[in-house]
Amino acid sequence: MLHNSYGEPEEMPIEVFFRENEDFSELENLAITHCRGSILDVGAAAGAHALFMQALDIDVTAIDNSPGCIDTMHMSGMKKLIKEDFWKHKQKYDTLFILMNGLGLAGTLEGLDAFLLHCKSLLNEHGQILIDSSDISYLYEDGLPKPEGYYGNIRYQYEYDGKLGDWFDWVYVDQEKFKEVVASLGMEIEILLTDENDQYLARIY
């Protein structure tokens, strides 16, 4: 179960993290086709994307700070694994691959600048960031009160088998706001896809 700061808890199906490539969305497949050079799959979790790219002989490294995720990917056959806090990572790559509403790793809108600048520091010359997010304004269209501050700042807490994790911050950023932030940092952005749920894939370079 996934508890949140805006409403009732929601079920998070475990199989979401263990999908095969035939179950990937159009957005995920498009992101993979845009990968080039050396790739870092950030917050790789169970490794669904990284394992598929590895099977295609793509030069991909998976990073996650969860020992359980690292063990799971190791058992699944992932070769290049890094157990480390992404914020402390310093190696450089041609592509940062940050999906599953990956922009949420910034935590809050206020933390977005620092997150993108850290990502930029990990890019080789002419490198790129492939990242997705969603506009969640639809949550508040039926009378749900908007939170103070930016409406995309959310808090979550996982629950599994009666055990509760810590609450954590996760941000969803609408396209216009994201474009503003990226431009203010002197970077370029290209929206590669927007789906029917207002989830979008962006390429930053």
N, C-alpha and C positions, 0 to 999 in steps of 0.2 A: 504494500500500500504506500501511496505517496501523499503525505499530509502537506497542506499548503497554507499560505497566508491570506487567501481570498475566498475560500469556500470549503465544501465538504472534501474529505479524503477521496482519492481516486485510485483505482487499481492500475498498477503498472505491470503488464504481463512480462514474465521473465524471458519469454521467447523473443521479445524485442531485441534483446542483447545477443541472441544466438542465431540470428537469421543467416540463411544462405544467400548467395548473390541473386538468385532468381526472385527473392523477396524484397530486394532493394527498391526504393522509390526512384522515380525519374530524376529527382534532385540528386540522390546519392550516386546514381550511375553517371550523371552528367559531371559531378565533381570528380569522380574517378577518371573519366576520360580527359579531364583538364590537368591531371597531375603530370608533372615532368621532373626529370632529374632525381635527385635524392629527396625522399619524402619523410616527414615526421608526422605520424598519426597521433595527434594530441588528445589525451584522455581516451585512450583506445579501448578501455573497458574490457569486454570479452574478446575483442579483436576481430569482429566480423569484417570490417572494411580492410584492415591490415592483412588478415589471412587471405582474403580474396586477391588483393594486390600482389602479395607474395607468390601466390599460385600462378600469377601472370608474369612472374620473373621481374616485377617492378622492384626497384631499390627502396624498400619501405622499412622504417624503424617505428616501433610502437612504444609510446611512453605513457606511464600511468603511475600514480603514487600509491595505489592500492596493492598490497601484497597479494590479496585474493585475485585481483585482476591479472597480475603478472603470472601467478601460478596457473591460472586458467588458460592464459594464452600459451604458456610454456607447454602445458599438457596437450593443447590443440596443435602444436607444431610450429608456433611462431618463433622465428630464428633471432631476429634483431629486437631485443627487449631492453628497455631502460626503466628501472624503478627509481623514480625521482620526482620531486616537486617540479612541475613545469616552470615555475617562477625562478628556479635555481639553475635551470638547464642553460648551457652556453654554446653547444655545438651548432654549426650552421648547416642549412639545407636549402634546396632549390624550391621546395613546396612545403608549406605547413598545411596540413589537412585537419580541419577542426569542425566535425559535423555533430549531428544529434543536438541541434540548437547550440552549437559550439560557442557562440558568442556569450552564452551564459557563464562561461568560465571567468569572465571579467568580474562577476559577482554583482555589481551595480553599475548604473549608468555613470556614476561618479568615478568608477574604477576603470572605465573603458579606455581612457587615454593611456594609462600605465600598461594595460594589457596589450594594446596594439603596438606600443613602443617596444615592449619586450619581444613581441612576435617579430617586429621589424629587425631587432638586433640579432635574430636567429636566421636571417635570410642571407644567402649568398647574393652577389650582384645579379640583378635582374630576377630575383626570386619573387615568389608570390604566396599569398595566403588565400586558401579556399575555405570559406566559413559560412555558416548559415544561422539564421535567426527567424523570428516570427513577429508579426504585429498582433498583439493580444488585446487590442482595443475592443474586440468583439465580446470579451468577457463581461464588459461593463455596459453593454447595450440594453440589457434587460433589467436594469435597476440595481445591479450589484455596485455598492459604493466604491469609488476609486480610492486607492490609498493616497496618503500624503506624498508629495513629491512625484517623481516620474512613475507612470502607471505600469511600466514594464519591470520595475523592481519587485521581485517576488522572493519569498522565503519558502524552503521546502524541508521536509524531514521524511526519511525513509523508515518504513516499518516492515520487518519480515519475521514471521514465526513468533510474533509477540515481542520481538526485540526492536528498540527504537534507536536510530542513529541521531547524530547531532543535527540541529537546524543549520541550514546553509543558505547563502544568498545566491540568486540566479537571475540574470537580467535578460529580458527580451526587448530588442530595440527595433523600432519601426524604421523603414527604409530612409525616410527623409532625415531623421535624426542621425542615423548611422552615416549617411553621406556627409552631413555637416561635420561630424567628429573626424572622419577620415580626411576630409579636405583641410581641416584645421591643423592636422599633423603633417601636411605636405605630401600626402600619399594619394594615389589614384584608386578609384573603385569602379567596378563594372558589375552590374546585376545580371547574372547569367540566367536566372529562372525565378519566377514567382508562381507558386501553385495556388490551387483553389482555396487553400486554408491560410493564405497570406504568409506562408513560410517561403523564404527566399534564399537563394544561393548567391554569394558575392565573391568576386575575385578582387583582391587588394594587391597593389604592386607599387 
